[in-house]
Amino acid sequence: MPKAPKAVHPNSRRASALIKRGHREQRMDKNMKERNIKLENQGAKLQWFHDNLDENKKCYDNSEVCELIERYLGRFEEELEQIELANSIKGRKGLQHAAREQHIKVGQQAERKEYESIGYEIPDLTNKKHFKAFSEWTGELKYIPNLVQRRFKPCKVKAPAASKEESADEGISD
């Protein structure tokens, strides 16, 4: 007949060790879940960029990357228009899909703020080697750390040099 485990006194070292072990396991589970959620969100973002790559290109330049990011930031515009259309129908009380609309707008504002302040992190599409690695990516989350990523800020449109010279000439002729 197997022996029953001994009862542990609540103030003993053994009890405090068991409590520590339990807390550590809970903390590790929580961290793992947070990491998985972050990786899934990043995977969804990278999958969108992967699906919207131009197959004929070997790499992008900075202005094309900025354009691609702008398309990404505006990916929910069509859904917002549908929600506004549903809300504009007369005879309905209250707002339809208000929670979804608010969720989209808050997310867009946060992404836009990140893009304009510190830049938006996506795979480096300006380097041929990194572009090739990203285009061959199969969408598996475990390979995301192998992709080289870079932060891109909004591209500033530079004024043509001819217009600067004309404005300088106008200042001299006065």
Contacts in CASP RR format, 6 or more apart in sequence:
PFRMAT RR
TARGET T0000
AUTHOR 0000-0000-0000
METHOD contacts of the structure
MODEL  1
MPKAPKAVHPNSRRASALIKRGHREQRMDKNMKERNIKLENQGAKLQWFH
DNLDENKKCYDNSEVCELIERYLGRFEEELEQIELANSIKGRKGLQHAAR
EQHIKVGQQAERKEYESIGYEIPDLTNKKHFKAFSEWTGELKYIPNLVQR
RFKPCKVKAPAASKEESADEGISD
8 14 0 8 1.000
8 15 0 8 1.000
8 18 0 8 1.000
9 15 0 8 1.000
39 141 0 8 1.000
39 144 0 8 1.000
40 141 0 8 1.000
42 144 0 8 1.000
43 139 0 8 1.000
43 141 0 8 1.000
43 144 0 8 1.000
45 72 0 8 1.000
45 122 0 8 1.000
46 122 0 8 1.000
46 123 0 8 1.000
46 134 0 8 1.000
46 137 0 8 1.000
46 139 0 8 1.000
46 144 0 8 1.000
46 147 0 8 1.000
47 139 0 8 1.000
48 72 0 8 1.000
48 75 0 8 1.000
49 68 0 8 1.000
49 72 0 8 1.000
49 122 0 8 1.000
49 123 0 8 1.000
49 125 0 8 1.000
49 134 0 8 1.000
50 134 0 8 1.000
50 135 0 8 1.000
50 137 0 8 1.000
50 139 0 8 1.000
52 68 0 8 1.000
52 71 0 8 1.000
52 72 0 8 1.000
53 125 0 8 1.000
53 134 0 8 1.000
53 135 0 8 1.000
55 135 0 8 1.000
57 131 0 8 1.000
58 128 0 8 1.000
58 131 0 8 1.000
58 132 0 8 1.000
59 125 0 8 1.000
59 126 0 8 1.000
59 127 0 8 1.000
59 128 0 8 1.000
59 131 0 8 1.000
60 68 0 8 1.000
60 125 0 8 1.000
60 126 0 8 1.000
60 131 0 8 1.000
61 126 0 8 1.000
62 126 0 8 1.000
62 152 0 8 1.000
62 155 0 8 1.000
63 155 0 8 1.000
64 125 0 8 1.000
65 122 0 8 1.000
65 125 0 8 1.000
65 126 0 8 1.000
65 152 0 8 1.000
66 152 0 8 1.000
66 154 0 8 1.000
66 155 0 8 1.000
68 125 0 8 1.000
69 115 0 8 1.000
69 120 0 8 1.000
69 122 0 8 1.000
69 152 0 8 1.000
73 108 0 8 1.000
73 111 0 8 1.000
73 112 0 8 1.000
73 115 0 8 1.000
74 108 0 8 1.000
76 104 0 8 1.000
76 108 0 8 1.000
79 100 0 8 1.000
79 104 0 8 1.000
80 101 0 8 1.000
80 104 0 8 1.000
80 105 0 8 1.000
83 96 0 8 1.000
83 97 0 8 1.000
83 100 0 8 1.000
83 101 0 8 1.000
86 96 0 8 1.000
86 97 0 8 1.000
87 95 0 8 1.000
87 96 0 8 1.000
87 97 0 8 1.000
95 101 0 8 1.000
111 120 0 8 1.000
114 120 0 8 1.000
115 152 0 8 1.000
115 153 0 8 1.000
115 154 0 8 1.000
116 153 0 8 1.000
116 154 0 8 1.000
118 151 0 8 1.000
118 153 0 8 1.000
119 151 0 8 1.000
119 152 0 8 1.000
119 153 0 8 1.000
120 151 0 8 1.000
120 152 0 8 1.000
120 153 0 8 1.000
121 149 0 8 1.000
121 150 0 8 1.000
121 151 0 8 1.000
121 152 0 8 1.000
122 149 0 8 1.000
122 150 0 8 1.000
122 152 0 8 1.000
123 130 0 8 1.000
123 131 0 8 1.000
123 134 0 8 1.000
123 147 0 8 1.000
123 148 0 8 1.000
123 149 0 8 1.000
123 150 0 8 1.000
124 130 0 8 1.000
124 131 0 8 1.000
124 134 0 8 1.000
124 148 0 8 1.000
124 149 0 8 1.000
124 150 0 8 1.000
125 131 0 8 1.000
125 134 0 8 1.000
126 150 0 8 1.000
127 148 0 8 1.000
130 147 0 8 1.000
130 148 0 8 1.000
133 146 0 8 1.000
133 147 0 8 1.000
133 148 0 8 1.000
134 147 0 8 1.000
137 143 0 8 1.000
137 147 0 8 1.000
END
